Amino acid sequence: MLAFGAHPDDLEAGAGGLLAKLAAGGAHVTMVVTSIPNRFEQRLAEARAGAAVLGAELVLLRDDAASRVEDYAMWELVERYDGIVDRVKPDLVIAHQAEDTHWDHFLVHRAVVSAMRRQRANLIAYSAGSGPAATIGTCFADITDHIDTKLAALGKHATQFSTAKVEAMRDRARAAGVSCGVGYAEVFTPLRVYL
């Protein structure tokens, strides 16, 4: 299973519960962080710590200096993702939602969709933001048994998540759970599903 995020903390925020659940079930989980735009050393350490809590392998497009998603030409981003997809050969891929209000999240979404053009893998999208898409959707992951792991991973991102913000993520997962009849859930949008 392969998950793509624009920055450290995006995957933990939008899909950390599902990633923890899959890893706990024996799946090999690979998290791709596309860029670390600031506070490089600190956020790199946070990314490594967050992935470790979830039980995931961390892949960084660049691990030697700060960069932004916009620093990559789209063809280059797709080419880099192509190589990762070819190496991992995932059966499930998770990407940012196209409706995400962050421009760099949208760029990652487009590049992932392009990189999946020749791959036979299920593709779903998550919201890393706090808008309505974060709790409204058509695909739910029951993360009740993994909510504490998700929040522990988020807590590793101290530059981005205060204690109050981490607890707000618990509330968001609880609200999503109410939508589908479980204690805690994460919401996804199916982009391509093979039955």
C-alpha angles and dihedrals in degrees: 000000000000128000127188127204134173094223143007108284097027094098094043090051098046105027109007094117093052092045090051091047093051093045091048088052092056102263119140103241120199119191117198116201109194101195146000103208101185144003086033103184094043096045091045089056090047091051092051092047093047093050091048092054090052093047093242136138111242121219119186122195087211125016101169105066145003116282141164128230087240089062089075122076108233092246090053093049091050091047092051091048090047089059093050093047091049091051098045098037092201127197090202127038126186123199140167116280117259089231093061110129093220109092094213091052089054090051090053089049092053093046093050093049089051093047089053093055094107099029127098100217135121111258124201132170132222135198116236091182134076101245127114093281088068093073105020120075149109101247121060133186116205103226097167092122092045105042093104091051091050091050092046089054091049089049089062088067096073093158089061107025126053118195089260092052091049089053090049087059088056088054091049091052090047091052090050089049091055088056092059104027102257134107097252131002144170121223126227138178115225111230099171126000128179116208 
